[in-house]
Structure formats: C-alpha cells, structure tokens
Amino acid sequence: MFRKGVFVFLCFLISCQSEVKESGFKIVYKNDKQGNTLIGSKEQLIQHIRGGAEIKIGWGSKGKNHTIEHLSEPIWIAVIDESEVIAHLDPQVLSKIDWKNLRANYSDSTLLTQEWRVAITTKGEFDAVWVNKIDGTLIKRVPQNHTMTWFVKDGDESSKPLFLNE
C-alpha cells in the first residue's frame, strides 16, 4: 500500500512540473554602458546578422527601489562601417507602471496619444524619444546608456558584407 501511495504521489509531482523548452536564442554579444565588450564579440554578432539570424536585445536598469528588465525584437538593424550595430525598436504606446502594486495599465489616457521610439547601438547608446502621434511633434528625448545583451537564433554565420555582389 505504501509503495502504491508513493508511486501515485511521484506521478502527481511529475505531472505538475511545467514543461521547460529552450527558446533557441543564445547570447552572442553583451556590451556595457560605454560599449565595451562583456561577452562574445561584435564581429560574431555582425556575422549572425549577415546570416539572417533572429535578433533580440535585452537591457534593464536598477533604481533605488525598483528594477526593470526589457527584451525586444528590433524592427530594423544596420551594420555601420562593418564594426557597429544599430537597431530600432517597434514604436509603441507605453503603459503607466503602478510601482506600488507592480501592475501596468492605461489609466493615464494621455499616454495613448504618445509613441515611444528607440534606437540602440552596440556602443551602449539608447536614444529614446516620445512623439505626439497626432501631429508628429517631439514631446521629449531621453538619450541614455545601458548594458545591452544581444541574443541570436537560427541563421547562418556569414562573414561577407551584404553590399558585396558575390
């Protein structure tokens, strides 16, 4: 009887385990706020971009009371002079964060008329702007620097620049 109970309990525990799947993304490059290499190399990142890999970029910040981490897929990537990467994120309407209850919402309806746009570089640069969606005017610009983690998935590594006719 005891063995049967243990067996049933183990089956229950195993069935409650969430299935873990690998995303297929791996870190290929990480830079600090000044653009210094922490992990990998820009050259390897550029080779993956040239090979058509999917890219995600992660960054975050730590304040006195809270931390926040972001992960985004760029909508546009450029390799500049074969040595730096620039990426633009999808423009979006940002929500208000209720830090006390750790919730996000659109209770501030003025945010719905604003669009947040960002350009990120392998130099650690993060240029954020808020634009009025109605008339296209600039509301504010907040250039900053962040540690960035560049993830890749799939694609082949290619060392040939995309502008070559070969």
Secondary structure, 3 states (H helix, E strand, C coil): CHHHHHHHHHHHHHHHCCCCCCCCCEEEEEECCCCCEEEECHHHHHHHHHCCCEEEEEEEEECCCCEEEEEECEEEEEEECCCEEEEEECCECCCEEECCCCEEECCCHHHHHEEEEEEEECCCEEEEEEEECCCCCEEEEEEEECCEEEEEECCCCCCCCCCCCC
